[in-house]
Amino acid sequence: MRAVLQRVARASVTVDGRVTGAISDGLLVLLGAARGDSADDADWMADRIVRMRIFEDDQGKMNRSLLDIGGGLLVVSQFTLLADTTQGRRPSFFEAMPPDQAAALLDRFVEAARGAGTRVEQGVFGAMMDVELLNRGPVTIVLDSVQRKGKQKESQDARPA
C-alpha cells in the first residue's frame, strides 16, 4: 500500500455536492492498494500512521502522534498513487490492485485505524471526489508498505508487456 500523509488543520471530502468526511486537526491520508498487498500491509500501514510522531510537542518538535493529540484521520482512496510513469506520456495503473480487492483492503485499513482509537472519516471509494485541505507546516510524508521490515516488492519483470 502507498500513502501520502498530510498534516492538516482541516480537511474534507465532497462527493456530488455532499460532504462525506471532514476533520479538523489530524491527517489527510491519500491511500492506494497495490497488487500483492495484504491485510498485514493494511494493519501495518494503519498502525504506522496513527503512531507516527509528526505533530509538535510543547517545545515545537515533531514528537507527538495522531493518537497523542486525539486528531482525526480522513482517508481518501487513490489508485493513482500506484501510477507507473516510466514510459510514455500516459501513466500505467497496472500495479494498482483491482477495485473490488482494493476496496476491501481500504476497509481493513480503516477498521485497523479505528481499532487503535482514532476517529476516521472517509471519502467514497471509486467516486469523483473534491478534496479540500489546509496543510499545517506544511508536513507531507510518503509511506509505502514495501518499507515493512522483511517485505520485498515483487519484480516488475513479471509484468505483462
Chimera marker file (.cmm) of the C-alpha trace (Angstrom):
<marker_set name="trace">
<marker id="1" x="0.000" y="0.000" z="0.000" r="1" g="1" b="0" radius="0.5"/>
<marker id="2" x="1.135" y="3.507" z="-0.672" r="1" g="1" b="0" radius="0.5"/>
<marker id="3" x="0.020" y="6.563" z="1.280" r="1" g="1" b="0" radius="0.5"/>
<marker id="4" x="0.554" y="10.286" z="1.170" r="1" g="1" b="0" radius="0.5"/>
<marker id="5" x="0.046" y="11.765" z="4.636" r="1" g="1" b="0" radius="0.5"/>
<marker id="6" x="-0.690" y="15.432" z="5.024" r="1" g="1" b="0" radius="0.5"/>
<marker id="7" x="-0.810" y="17.017" z="8.453" r="1" g="1" b="0" radius="0.5"/>
<marker id="8" x="-3.839" y="19.285" z="8.359" r="1" g="1" b="0" radius="0.5"/>
<marker id="9" x="-5.611" y="21.961" z="10.333" r="1" g="1" b="0" radius="0.5"/>
<marker id="10" x="-8.740" y="20.816" z="8.496" r="1" g="1" b="0" radius="0.5"/>
<marker id="11" x="-9.709" y="18.643" z="5.541" r="1" g="1" b="0" radius="0.5"/>
<marker id="12" x="-12.895" y="17.489" z="3.866" r="1" g="1" b="0" radius="0.5"/>
<marker id="13" x="-14.140" y="15.350" z="1.005" r="1" g="1" b="0" radius="0.5"/>
<marker id="14" x="-17.189" y="16.220" z="-1.065" r="1" g="1" b="0" radius="0.5"/>
<marker id="15" x="-18.989" y="13.876" z="-3.465" r="1" g="1" b="0" radius="0.5"/>
<marker id="16" x="-21.849" y="15.170" z="-5.635" r="1" g="1" b="0" radius="0.5"/>
<marker id="17" x="-22.079" y="18.332" z="-3.530" r="1" g="1" b="0" radius="0.5"/>
<marker id="18" x="-22.326" y="16.412" z="-0.227" r="1" g="1" b="0" radius="0.5"/>
<marker id="19" x="-19.555" y="16.324" z="2.394" r="1" g="1" b="0" radius="0.5"/>
<marker id="20" x="-18.803" y="12.642" z="3.058" r="1" g="1" b="0" radius="0.5"/>
<marker id="21" x="-15.988" y="13.198" z="5.538" r="1" g="1" b="0" radius="0.5"/>
<marker id="22" x="-14.372" y="16.087" z="7.392" r="1" g="1" b="0" radius="0.5"/>
<marker id="23" x="-11.804" y="16.513" z="10.158" r="1" g="1" b="0" radius="0.5"/>
<marker id="24" x="-10.073" y="19.309" z="11.996" r="1" g="1" b="0" radius="0.5"/>
<marker id="25" x="-6.546" y="18.765" z="13.383" r="1" g="1" b="0" radius="0.5"/>
<marker id="26" x="-5.219" y="15.473" z="12.095" r="1" g="1" b="0" radius="0.5"/>
<marker id="27" x="-4.102" y="13.690" z="8.961" r="1" g="1" b="0" radius="0.5"/>
<marker id="28" x="-5.440" y="13.513" z="5.450" r="1" g="1" b="0" radius="0.5"/>
<marker id="29" x="-4.362" y="10.138" z="4.052" r="1" g="1" b="0" radius="0.5"/>
<marker id="30" x="-4.461" y="9.507" z="0.319" r="1" g="1" b="0" radius="0.5"/>
<marker id="31" x="-4.261" y="5.708" z="0.157" r="1" g="1" b="0" radius="0.5"/>
<marker id="32" x="-3.731" y="3.288" z="-2.707" r="1" g="1" b="0" radius="0.5"/>
<marker id="33" x="-3.517" y="-0.502" z="-2.709" r="1" g="1" b="0" radius="0.5"/>
<marker id="34" x="-1.048" y="-2.315" z="-4.953" r="1" g="1" b="0" radius="0.5"/>
<marker id="35" x="-1.245" y="-5.790" z="-6.456" r="1" g="1" b="0" radius="0.5"/>
<marker id="36" x="0.098" y="-8.224" z="-3.893" r="1" g="1" b="0" radius="0.5"/>
<marker id="37" x="-0.784" y="-6.111" z="-0.857" r="1" g="1" b="0" radius="0.5"/>
<marker id="38" x="-2.398" y="-7.985" z="2.023" r="1" g="1" b="0" radius="0.5"/>
<marker id="39" x="-4.338" y="-7.489" z="5.238" r="1" g="1" b="0" radius="0.5"/>
<marker id="40" x="-0.958" y="-7.412" z="7.004" r="1" g="1" b="0" radius="0.5"/>
<marker id="41" x="0.000" y="-4.392" z="4.879" r="1" g="1" b="0" radius="0.5"/>
<marker id="42" x="-3.222" y="-2.599" z="5.804" r="1" g="1" b="0" radius="0.5"/>
<marker id="43" x="-2.713" y="-3.332" z="9.511" r="1" g="1" b="0" radius="0.5"/>
<marker id="44" x="0.943" y="-2.242" z="9.380" r="1" g="1" b="0" radius="0.5"/>
<marker id="45" x="0.094" y="0.938" z="7.490" r="1" g="1" b="0" radius="0.5"/>
<marker id="46" x="-2.704" y="1.900" z="9.908" r="1" g="1" b="0" radius="0.5"/>
<marker id="47" x="-0.511" y="1.301" z="12.958" r="1" g="1" b="0" radius="0.5"/>
<marker id="48" x="2.403" y="3.190" z="11.428" r="1" g="1" b="0" radius="0.5"/>
<marker id="49" x="0.251" y="6.195" z="10.508" r="1" g="1" b="0" radius="0.5"/>
<marker id="50" x="-1.638" y="6.632" z="13.784" r="1" g="1" b="0" radius="0.5"/>
<marker id="51" x="1.578" y="6.278" z="15.811" r="1" g="1" b="0" radius="0.5"/>
<marker id="52" x="3.925" y="8.340" z="13.593" r="1" g="1" b="0" radius="0.5"/>
<marker id="53" x="5.291" y="11.266" z="15.593" r="1" g="1" b="0" radius="0.5"/>
<marker id="54" x="4.713" y="14.187" z="13.235" r="1" g="1" b="0" radius="0.5"/>
<marker id="55" x="2.796" y="16.584" z="15.462" r="1" g="1" b="0" radius="0.5"/>
<marker id="56" x="4.554" y="19.227" z="17.529" r="1" g="1" b="0" radius="0.5"/>
<marker id="57" x="5.039" y="18.962" z="21.280" r="1" g="1" b="0" radius="0.5"/>
<marker id="58" x="5.278" y="21.918" z="23.683" r="1" g="1" b="0" radius="0.5"/>
<marker id="59" x="8.837" y="22.632" z="22.508" r="1" g="1" b="0" radius="0.5"/>
<marker id="60" x="7.809" y="22.745" z="18.839" r="1" g="1" b="0" radius="0.5"/>
<marker id="61" x="9.443" y="19.401" z="17.946" r="1" g="1" b="0" radius="0.5"/>
<marker id="62" x="7.625" y="16.747" z="15.950" r="1" g="1" b="0" radius="0.5"/>
<marker id="63" x="7.254" y="14.364" z="18.850" r="1" g="1" b="0" radius="0.5"/>
<marker id="64" x="3.542" y="13.569" z="19.109" r="1" g="1" b="0" radius="0.5"/>
<marker id="65" x="1.391" y="11.101" z="17.199" r="1" g="1" b="0" radius="0.5"/>
<marker id="66" x="-2.161" y="11.326" z="15.921" r="1" g="1" b="0" radius="0.5"/>
<marker id="67" x="-3.188" y="9.260" z="18.954" r="1" g="1" b="0" radius="0.5"/>
<marker id="68" x="-1.328" y="11.635" z="21.293" r="1" g="1" b="0" radius="0.5"/>
<marker id="69" x="-3.189" y="14.704" z="20.008" r="1" g="1" b="0" radius="0.5"/>
<marker id="70" x="-6.567" y="12.961" z="19.651" r="1" g="1" b="0" radius="0.5"/>
<marker id="71" x="-6.655" y="14.009" z="15.996" r="1" g="1" b="0" radius="0.5"/>
<marker id="72" x="-8.853" y="12.782" z="13.190" r="1" g="1" b="0" radius="0.5"/>
<marker id="73" x="-7.962" y="10.753" z="10.129" r="1" g="1" b="0" radius="0.5"/>
<marker id="74" x="-9.545" y="11.476" z="6.745" r="1" g="1" b="0" radius="0.5"/>
<marker id="75" x="-8.959" y="8.550" z="4.372" r="1" g="1" b="0" radius="0.5"/>
<marker id="76" x="-9.323" y="9.027" z="0.621" r="1" g="1" b="0" radius="0.5"/>
<marker id="77" x="-8.827" y="6.106" z="-1.758" r="1" g="1" b="0" radius="0.5"/>
<marker id="78" x="-6.467" y="6.988" z="-4.576" r="1" g="1" b="0" radius="0.5"/>
<marker id="79" x="-5.332" y="4.301" z="-7.017" r="1" g="1" b="0" radius="0.5"/>
<marker id="80" x="-3.366" y="6.920" z="-8.969" r="1" g="1" b="0" radius="0.5"/>
<marker id="81" x="-0.658" y="6.735" z="-6.284" r="1" g="1" b="0" radius="0.5"/>
<marker id="82" x="0.371" y="3.485" z="-7.980" r="1" g="1" b="0" radius="0.5"/>
<marker id="83" x="0.934" y="5.148" z="-11.357" r="1" g="1" b="0" radius="0.5"/>
<marker id="84" x="3.916" y="3.962" z="-13.360" r="1" g="1" b="0" radius="0.5"/>
<marker id="85" x="5.239" y="6.943" z="-15.298" r="1" g="1" b="0" radius="0.5"/>
<marker id="86" x="8.459" y="5.393" z="-16.563" r="1" g="1" b="0" radius="0.5"/>
<marker id="87" x="7.308" y="5.003" z="-20.164" r="1" g="1" b="0" radius="0.5"/>
<marker id="88" x="5.341" y="7.218" z="-22.489" r="1" g="1" b="0" radius="0.5"/>
<marker id="89" x="3.209" y="10.195" z="-21.533" r="1" g="1" b="0" radius="0.5"/>
<marker id="90" x="0.180" y="8.391" z="-20.113" r="1" g="1" b="0" radius="0.5"/>
<marker id="91" x="0.568" y="6.700" z="-16.707" r="1" g="1" b="0" radius="0.5"/>
<marker id="92" x="0.002" y="2.967" z="-16.404" r="1" g="1" b="0" radius="0.5"/>
<marker id="93" x="-2.011" y="1.737" z="-13.447" r="1" g="1" b="0" radius="0.5"/>
<marker id="94" x="-1.172" y="-1.948" z="-13.797" r="1" g="1" b="0" radius="0.5"/>
<marker id="95" x="0.362" y="-2.004" z="-10.301" r="1" g="1" b="0" radius="0.5"/>
<marker id="96" x="-2.899" y="-0.822" z="-8.705" r="1" g="1" b="0" radius="0.5"/>
<marker id="97" x="-4.983" y="-3.547" z="-7.088" r="1" g="1" b="0" radius="0.5"/>
<marker id="98" x="-8.304" y="-4.337" z="-8.836" r="1" g="1" b="0" radius="0.5"/>
<marker id="99" x="-11.116" y="-2.211" z="-7.364" r="1" g="1" b="0" radius="0.5"/>
<marker id="100" x="-13.076" y="-4.924" z="-5.525" r="1" g="1" b="0" radius="0.5"/>
<marker id="101" x="-9.957" y="-6.161" z="-3.732" r="1" g="1" b="0" radius="0.5"/>
<marker id="102" x="-8.686" y="-2.627" z="-3.094" r="1" g="1" b="0" radius="0.5"/>
<marker id="103" x="-11.989" y="-1.567" z="-1.504" r="1" g="1" b="0" radius="0.5"/>
<marker id="104" x="-11.805" y="-4.485" z="0.929" r="1" g="1" b="0" radius="0.5"/>
<marker id="105" x="-8.199" y="-3.657" z="1.825" r="1" g="1" b="0" radius="0.5"/>
<marker id="106" x="-9.002" y="0.020" z="2.391" r="1" g="1" b="0" radius="0.5"/>
<marker id="107" x="-11.880" y="-1.055" z="4.647" r="1" g="1" b="0" radius="0.5"/>
<marker id="108" x="-9.400" y="-3.197" z="6.569" r="1" g="1" b="0" radius="0.5"/>
<marker id="109" x="-7.101" y="-0.169" z="6.952" r="1" g="1" b="0" radius="0.5"/>
<marker id="110" x="-9.979" y="1.980" z="8.259" r="1" g="1" b="0" radius="0.5"/>
<marker id="111" x="-11.031" y="-0.684" z="10.775" r="1" g="1" b="0" radius="0.5"/>
<marker id="112" x="-7.432" y="-1.084" z="11.987" r="1" g="1" b="0" radius="0.5"/>
<marker id="113" x="-7.109" y="2.686" z="12.462" r="1" g="1" b="0" radius="0.5"/>
<marker id="114" x="-10.425" y="2.812" z="14.337" r="1" g="1" b="0" radius="0.5"/>
<marker id="115" x="-9.330" y="-0.167" z="16.416" r="1" g="1" b="0" radius="0.5"/>
<marker id="116" x="-6.272" y="1.828" z="17.504" r="1" g="1" b="0" radius="0.5"/>
<marker id="117" x="-8.580" y="4.512" z="18.875" r="1" g="1" b="0" radius="0.5"/>
<marker id="118" x="-8.628" y="7.009" z="16.006" r="1" g="1" b="0" radius="0.5"/>
<marker id="119" x="-11.707" y="8.827" z="14.697" r="1" g="1" b="0" radius="0.5"/>
<marker id="120" x="-11.805" y="8.052" z="10.977" r="1" g="1" b="0" radius="0.5"/>
<marker id="121" x="-13.748" y="9.836" z="8.244" r="1" g="1" b="0" radius="0.5"/>
<marker id="122" x="-13.725" y="8.749" z="4.590" r="1" g="1" b="0" radius="0.5"/>
<marker id="123" x="-14.307" y="9.662" z="1.015" r="1" g="1" b="0" radius="0.5"/>
<marker id="124" x="-16.317" y="7.348" z="-1.254" r="1" g="1" b="0" radius="0.5"/>
<marker id="125" x="-14.368" y="4.558" z="-2.923" r="1" g="1" b="0" radius="0.5"/>
<marker id="126" x="-14.317" y="4.926" z="-6.710" r="1" g="1" b="0" radius="0.5"/>
<marker id="127" x="-16.227" y="8.210" z="-6.735" r="1" g="1" b="0" radius="0.5"/>
<marker id="128" x="-15.144" y="11.520" z="-8.233" r="1" g="1" b="0" radius="0.5"/>
<marker id="129" x="-14.185" y="13.421" z="-5.086" r="1" g="1" b="0" radius="0.5"/>
<marker id="130" x="-13.296" y="17.006" z="-4.298" r="1" g="1" b="0" radius="0.5"/>
<marker id="131" x="-10.708" y="17.082" z="-1.520" r="1" g="1" b="0" radius="0.5"/>
<marker id="132" x="-10.075" y="20.296" z="0.351" r="1" g="1" b="0" radius="0.5"/>
<marker id="133" x="-7.322" y="20.725" z="2.935" r="1" g="1" b="0" radius="0.5"/>
<marker id="134" x="-5.305" y="23.205" z="4.882" r="1" g="1" b="0" radius="0.5"/>
<marker id="135" x="-1.870" y="21.606" z="5.224" r="1" g="1" b="0" radius="0.5"/>
<marker id="136" x="-0.237" y="22.546" z="8.521" r="1" g="1" b="0" radius="0.5"/>
<marker id="137" x="3.522" y="23.000" z="8.388" r="1" g="1" b="0" radius="0.5"/>
<marker id="138" x="3.415" y="22.073" z="5.591" r="1" g="1" b="0" radius="0.5"/>
<marker id="139" x="4.073" y="18.458" z="6.511" r="1" g="1" b="0" radius="0.5"/>
<marker id="140" x="3.647" y="15.852" z="3.780" r="1" g="1" b="0" radius="0.5"/>
<marker id="141" x="5.056" y="12.317" z="4.049" r="1" g="1" b="0" radius="0.5"/>
<marker id="142" x="5.005" y="9.403" z="1.609" r="1" g="1" b="0" radius="0.5"/>
<marker id="143" x="4.747" y="5.938" z="3.169" r="1" g="1" b="0" radius="0.5"/>
<marker id="144" x="4.859" y="2.600" z="1.366" r="1" g="1" b="0" radius="0.5"/>
<marker id="145" x="4.226" y="-0.813" z="2.925" r="1" g="1" b="0" radius="0.5"/>
<marker id="146" x="7.198" y="-2.086" z="0.907" r="1" g="1" b="0" radius="0.5"/>
<marker id="147" x="9.189" y="-0.350" z="3.676" r="1" g="1" b="0" radius="0.5"/>
<marker id="148" x="7.983" y="-3.025" z="6.109" r="1" g="1" b="0" radius="0.5"/>
<marker id="149" x="10.846" y="-4.992" z="7.509" r="1" g="1" b="0" radius="0.5"/>
<marker id="150" x="11.142" y="-8.263" z="5.632" r="1" g="1" b="0" radius="0.5"/>
<marker id="151" x="8.727" y="-7.407" z="2.824" r="1" g="1" b="0" radius="0.5"/>
<marker id="152" x="10.119" y="-7.419" z="-0.680" r="1" g="1" b="0" radius="0.5"/>
<marker id="153" x="8.487" y="-5.799" z="-3.669" r="1" g="1" b="0" radius="0.5"/>
<marker id="154" x="7.611" y="-8.183" z="-6.474" r="1" g="1" b="0" radius="0.5"/>
<marker id="155" x="9.812" y="-7.909" z="-9.515" r="1" g="1" b="0" radius="0.5"/>
<marker id="156" x="8.348" y="-5.799" z="-12.276" r="1" g="1" b="0" radius="0.5"/>
<marker id="157" x="9.784" y="-8.372" z="-14.684" r="1" g="1" b="0" radius="0.5"/>
<marker id="158" x="6.591" y="-10.359" z="-14.108" r="1" g="1" b="0" radius="0.5"/>
<marker id="159" x="4.537" y="-7.525" z="-15.596" r="1" g="1" b="0" radius="0.5"/>
<marker id="160" x="2.939" y="-8.281" z="-18.962" r="1" g="1" b="0" radius="0.5"/>
<marker id="161" x="4.278" y="-6.384" z="-21.960" r="1" g="1" b="0" radius="0.5"/>
<link id1="1" id2="2" r="1" g="1" b="0" radius="0.2"/>
<link id1="2" id2="3" r="1" g="1" b="0" radius="0.2"/>
<link id1="3" id2="4" r="1" g="1" b="0" radius="0.2"/>
<link id1="4" id2="5" r="1" g="1" b="0" radius="0.2"/>
<link id1="5" id2="6" r="1" g="1" b="0" radius="0.2"/>
<link id1="6" id2="7" r="1" g="1" b="0" radius="0.2"/>
<link id1="7" id2="8" r="1" g="1" b="0" radius="0.2"/>
<link id1="8" id2="9" r="1" g="1" b="0" radius="0.2"/>
<link id1="9" id2="10" r="1" g="1" b="0" radius="0.2"/>
<link id1="10" id2="11" r="1" g="1" b="0" radius="0.2"/>
<link id1="11" id2="12" r="1" g="1" b="0" radius="0.2"/>
<link id1="12" id2="13" r="1" g="1" b="0" radius="0.2"/>
<link id1="13" id2="14" r="1" g="1" b="0" radius="0.2"/>
<link id1="14" id2="15" r="1" g="1" b="0" radius="0.2"/>
<link id1="15" id2="16" r="1" g="1" b="0" radius="0.2"/>
<link id1="16" id2="17" r="1" g="1" b="0" radius="0.2"/>
<link id1="17" id2="18" r="1" g="1" b="0" radius="0.2"/>
<link id1="18" id2="19" r="1" g="1" b="0" radius="0.2"/>
<link id1="19" id2="20" r="1" g="1" b="0" radius="0.2"/>
<link id1="20" id2="21" r="1" g="1" b="0" radius="0.2"/>
<link id1="21" id2="22" r="1" g="1" b="0" radius="0.2"/>
<link id1="22" id2="23" r="1" g="1" b="0" radius="0.2"/>
<link id1="23" id2="24" r="1" g="1" b="0" radius="0.2"/>
<link id1="24" id2="25" r="1" g="1" b="0" radius="0.2"/>
<link id1="25" id2="26" r="1" g="1" b="0" radius="0.2"/>
<link id1="26" id2="27" r="1" g="1" b="0" radius="0.2"/>
<link id1="27" id2="28" r="1" g="1" b="0" radius="0.2"/>
<link id1="28" id2="29" r="1" g="1" b="0" radius="0.2"/>
<link id1="29" id2="30" r="1" g="1" b="0" radius="0.2"/>
<link id1="30" id2="31" r="1" g="1" b="0" radius="0.2"/>
<link id1="31" id2="32" r="1" g="1" b="0" radius="0.2"/>
<link id1="32" id2="33" r="1" g="1" b="0" radius="0.2"/>
<link id1="33" id2="34" r="1" g="1" b="0" radius="0.2"/>
<link id1="34" id2="35" r="1" g="1" b="0" radius="0.2"/>
<link id1="35" id2="36" r="1" g="1" b="0" radius="0.2"/>
<link id1="36" id2="37" r="1" g="1" b="0" radius="0.2"/>
<link id1="37" id2="38" r="1" g="1" b="0" radius="0.2"/>
<link id1="38" id2="39" r="1" g="1" b="0" radius="0.2"/>
<link id1="39" id2="40" r="1" g="1" b="0" radius="0.2"/>
<link id1="40" id2="41" r="1" g="1" b="0" radius="0.2"/>
<link id1="41" id2="42" r="1" g="1" b="0" radius="0.2"/>
<link id1="42" id2="43" r="1" g="1" b="0" radius="0.2"/>
<link id1="43" id2="44" r="1" g="1" b="0" radius="0.2"/>
<link id1="44" id2="45" r="1" g="1" b="0" radius="0.2"/>
<link id1="45" id2="46" r="1" g="1" b="0" radius="0.2"/>
<link id1="46" id2="47" r="1" g="1" b="0" radius="0.2"/>
<link id1="47" id2="48" r="1" g="1" b="0" radius="0.2"/>
<link id1="48" id2="49" r="1" g="1" b="0" radius="0.2"/>
<link id1="49" id2="50" r="1" g="1" b="0" radius="0.2"/>
<link id1="50" id2="51" r="1" g="1" b="0" radius="0.2"/>
<link id1="51" id2="52" r="1" g="1" b="0" radius="0.2"/>
<link id1="52" id2="53" r="1" g="1" b="0" radius="0.2"/>
<link id1="53" id2="54" r="1" g="1" b="0" radius="0.2"/>
<link id1="54" id2="55" r="1" g="1" b="0" radius="0.2"/>
<link id1="55" id2="56" r="1" g="1" b="0" radius="0.2"/>
<link id1="56" id2="57" r="1" g="1" b="0" radius="0.2"/>
<link id1="57" id2="58" r="1" g="1" b="0" radius="0.2"/>
<link id1="58" id2="59" r="1" g="1" b="0" radius="0.2"/>
<link id1="59" id2="60" r="1" g="1" b="0" radius="0.2"/>
<link id1="60" id2="61" r="1" g="1" b="0" radius="0.2"/>
<link id1="61" id2="62" r="1" g="1" b="0" radius="0.2"/>
<link id1="62" id2="63" r="1" g="1" b="0" radius="0.2"/>
<link id1="63" id2="64" r="1" g="1" b="0" radius="0.2"/>
<link id1="64" id2="65" r="1" g="1" b="0" radius="0.2"/>
<link id1="65" id2="66" r="1" g="1" b="0" radius="0.2"/>
<link id1="66" id2="67" r="1" g="1" b="0" radius="0.2"/>
<link id1="67" id2="68" r="1" g="1" b="0" radius="0.2"/>
<link id1="68" id2="69" r="1" g="1" b="0" radius="0.2"/>
<link id1="69" id2="70" r="1" g="1" b="0" radius="0.2"/>
<link id1="70" id2="71" r="1" g="1" b="0" radius="0.2"/>
<link id1="71" id2="72" r="1" g="1" b="0" radius="0.2"/>
<link id1="72" id2="73" r="1" g="1" b="0" radius="0.2"/>
<link id1="73" id2="74" r="1" g="1" b="0" radius="0.2"/>
<link id1="74" id2="75" r="1" g="1" b="0" radius="0.2"/>
<link id1="75" id2="76" r="1" g="1" b="0" radius="0.2"/>
<link id1="76" id2="77" r="1" g="1" b="0" radius="0.2"/>
<link id1="77" id2="78" r="1" g="1" b="0" radius="0.2"/>
<link id1="78" id2="79" r="1" g="1" b="0" radius="0.2"/>
<link id1="79" id2="80" r="1" g="1" b="0" radius="0.2"/>
<link id1="80" id2="81" r="1" g="1" b="0" radius="0.2"/>
<link id1="81" id2="82" r="1" g="1" b="0" radius="0.2"/>
<link id1="82" id2="83" r="1" g="1" b="0" radius="0.2"/>
<link id1="83" id2="84" r="1" g="1" b="0" radius="0.2"/>
<link id1="84" id2="85" r="1" g="1" b="0" radius="0.2"/>
<link id1="85" id2="86" r="1" g="1" b="0" radius="0.2"/>
<link id1="86" id2="87" r="1" g="1" b="0" radius="0.2"/>
<link id1="87" id2="88" r="1" g="1" b="0" radius="0.2"/>
<link id1="88" id2="89" r="1" g="1" b="0" radius="0.2"/>
<link id1="89" id2="90" r="1" g="1" b="0" radius="0.2"/>
<link id1="90" id2="91" r="1" g="1" b="0" radius="0.2"/>
<link id1="91" id2="92" r="1" g="1" b="0" radius="0.2"/>
<link id1="92" id2="93" r="1" g="1" b="0" radius="0.2"/>
<link id1="93" id2="94" r="1" g="1" b="0" radius="0.2"/>
<link id1="94" id2="95" r="1" g="1" b="0" radius="0.2"/>
<link id1="95" id2="96" r="1" g="1" b="0" radius="0.2"/>
<link id1="96" id2="97" r="1" g="1" b="0" radius="0.2"/>
<link id1="97" id2="98" r="1" g="1" b="0" radius="0.2"/>
<link id1="98" id2="99" r="1" g="1" b="0" radius="0.2"/>
<link id1="99" id2="100" r="1" g="1" b="0" radius="0.2"/>
<link id1="100" id2="101" r="1" g="1" b="0" radius="0.2"/>
<link id1="101" id2="102" r="1" g="1" b="0" radius="0.2"/>
<link id1="102" id2="103" r="1" g="1" b="0" radius="0.2"/>
<link id1="103" id2="104" r="1" g="1" b="0" radius="0.2"/>
<link id1="104" id2="105" r="1" g="1" b="0" radius="0.2"/>
<link id1="105" id2="106" r="1" g="1" b="0" radius="0.2"/>
<link id1="106" id2="107" r="1" g="1" b="0" radius="0.2"/>
<link id1="107" id2="108" r="1" g="1" b="0" radius="0.2"/>
<link id1="108" id2="109" r="1" g="1" b="0" radius="0.2"/>
<link id1="109" id2="110" r="1" g="1" b="0" radius="0.2"/>
<link id1="110" id2="111" r="1" g="1" b="0" radius="0.2"/>
<link id1="111" id2="112" r="1" g="1" b="0" radius="0.2"/>
<link id1="112" id2="113" r="1" g="1" b="0" radius="0.2"/>
<link id1="113" id2="114" r="1" g="1" b="0" radius="0.2"/>
<link id1="114" id2="115" r="1" g="1" b="0" radius="0.2"/>
<link id1="115" id2="116" r="1" g="1" b="0" radius="0.2"/>
<link id1="116" id2="117" r="1" g="1" b="0" radius="0.2"/>
<link id1="117" id2="118" r="1" g="1" b="0" radius="0.2"/>
<link id1="118" id2="119" r="1" g="1" b="0" radius="0.2"/>
<link id1="119" id2="120" r="1" g="1" b="0" radius="0.2"/>
<link id1="120" id2="121" r="1" g="1" b="0" radius="0.2"/>
<link id1="121" id2="122" r="1" g="1" b="0" radius="0.2"/>
<link id1="122" id2="123" r="1" g="1" b="0" radius="0.2"/>
<link id1="123" id2="124" r="1" g="1" b="0" radius="0.2"/>
<link id1="124" id2="125" r="1" g="1" b="0" radius="0.2"/>
<link id1="125" id2="126" r="1" g="1" b="0" radius="0.2"/>
<link id1="126" id2="127" r="1" g="1" b="0" radius="0.2"/>
<link id1="127" id2="128" r="1" g="1" b="0" radius="0.2"/>
<link id1="128" id2="129" r="1" g="1" b="0" radius="0.2"/>
<link id1="129" id2="130" r="1" g="1" b="0" radius="0.2"/>
<link id1="130" id2="131" r="1" g="1" b="0" radius="0.2"/>
<link id1="131" id2="132" r="1" g="1" b="0" radius="0.2"/>
<link id1="132" id2="133" r="1" g="1" b="0" radius="0.2"/>
<link id1="133" id2="134" r="1" g="1" b="0" radius="0.2"/>
<link id1="134" id2="135" r="1" g="1" b="0" radius="0.2"/>
<link id1="135" id2="136" r="1" g="1" b="0" radius="0.2"/>
<link id1="136" id2="137" r="1" g="1" b="0" radius="0.2"/>
<link id1="137" id2="138" r="1" g="1" b="0" radius="0.2"/>
<link id1="138" id2="139" r="1" g="1" b="0" radius="0.2"/>
<link id1="139" id2="140" r="1" g="1" b="0" radius="0.2"/>
<link id1="140" id2="141" r="1" g="1" b="0" radius="0.2"/>
<link id1="141" id2="142" r="1" g="1" b="0" radius="0.2"/>
<link id1="142" id2="143" r="1" g="1" b="0" radius="0.2"/>
<link id1="143" id2="144" r="1" g="1" b="0" radius="0.2"/>
<link id1="144" id2="145" r="1" g="1" b="0" radius="0.2"/>
<link id1="145" id2="146" r="1" g="1" b="0" radius="0.2"/>
<link id1="146" id2="147" r="1" g="1" b="0" radius="0.2"/>
<link id1="147" id2="148" r="1" g="1" b="0" radius="0.2"/>
<link id1="148" id2="149" r="1" g="1" b="0" radius="0.2"/>
<link id1="149" id2="150" r="1" g="1" b="0" radius="0.2"/>
<link id1="150" id2="151" r="1" g="1" b="0" radius="0.2"/>
<link id1="151" id2="152" r="1" g="1" b="0" radius="0.2"/>
<link id1="152" id2="153" r="1" g="1" b="0" radius="0.2"/>
<link id1="153" id2="154" r="1" g="1" b="0" radius="0.2"/>
<link id1="154" id2="155" r="1" g="1" b="0" radius="0.2"/>
<link id1="155" id2="156" r="1" g="1" b="0" radius="0.2"/>
<link id1="156" id2="157" r="1" g="1" b="0" radius="0.2"/>
<link id1="157" id2="158" r="1" g="1" b="0" radius="0.2"/>
<link id1="158" id2="159" r="1" g="1" b="0" radius="0.2"/>
<link id1="159" id2="160" r="1" g="1" b="0" radius="0.2"/>
<link id1="160" id2="161" r="1" g="1" b="0" radius="0.2"/>
</marker_set>
